[in-house]
Amino acid sequence: MKGRVLDGALLRLSTSDNVGTTVDDLESGTEIDADGRTVVLAEDVPFGHKVALEPVGSGGEVRKYGEVIGTATQAIEVGEWVHTHNCESTRGRGDRAAARGESA
């Protein structure tokens, strides 16, 4: 498996990622040792979803796979669930390419 599982709970695929992916359903208040820093989940996070490992300001880049995958639509604190309610995908956005007159 590429990446590293943090405290048996989150998969961090690249050291430059500011999110980790849950490897199970996790409950609010779960504490995760993320390379010597404690991340406390602010809410329940379902299996396969992202959790912020670092704060991301509104408009900031969300990084996974060592790449930018989205933009924060509001400030995201460490331990918060990162999903469509606070992050807009920047991957596979044919709608944006079309708006610029480009092919997707």
N, C-alpha and C positions, 0 to 999 in steps of 0.2 A: 504494500500500500504506500502510495506517495503521501507526503505530509506527515504530520505527527498528531497523535491523539493526546489532548491535554487532560490530565486527571481522569481518564476513562470516560469523558463526557463530550468533548468538543474536538472536531478534526480541524486542524489548522494546516492548510495545504502549502502555504509559503510563509516564510518569515516576514514578508512584507504585507501579509493580509492583516486587515484590521477587524475581521470577523472570523468566527469559527462556526462550523456546522455541527449541529447536535447529532450524536450517534444513538440517541434514545429520546423518548419524551422526557423532558426535564421540568421540574416544578419550580415555581417562584421561591426564592430564598436559597436555592441550591448554590453551594460555594464550590468554585472550581479554581484549582491552582493552575494559573497560566504563566508558566516560566517565572515563578516566584512572586507573582502578583495575584491577589485573590479577586476573582470576578464573581459577584453575587447576582444571580438572575433576578431581574426586577419583575418578571412575570413568567407564567408557564410558557414553555417554548416546545412546540411539537418536533418529533423526529425529523431530521433532514433540513431544519430551518436554521437561519443564521442568528448569531448572538454577537453583539459588539464587544470586541476585546479592547478597544480604545475609543475615546470619545470622537464623534464625527460631527462637525458643525453643520448647520443648515447650508446646503449647497456643496458640502464636502464630498470627497470621493469615497465610495465603499469598495474595498479591495478584497478579492477572493481569487484563488488560482494564481496569485502574483500579478493580477491584472485588475483594472478598474471595471467593475460590473454594474455600478449604479451611482446615483447621486442622492444624497440625503435630502429629503423634502422638508425636514425639520431637524433640529439638533437631536442627536442620538447619544445617550450616555452609556458608559461601560455596563454590561450586563443586560441591556435592553434587547428585545427581539427585533431583528432587522427584517422587515418584510414590506409588503406593498403599502402599508399605512404610513411608513416613514422613509421609504426608499423607492426611487424610480429607476428602472433598469435602463442601462445605456447599451446593452447588447442586443443585436438582432433587431434594431429599430428601423425597419424599412419605411415606417411612416415618416421619420425624420429625413431620411434620404430622399423620399418622394417630395417632401416639402421643399427641399433644396434643389429639386430638378435632377437628382441623381438616381441611378438604378440601385436597387437594394443589393 
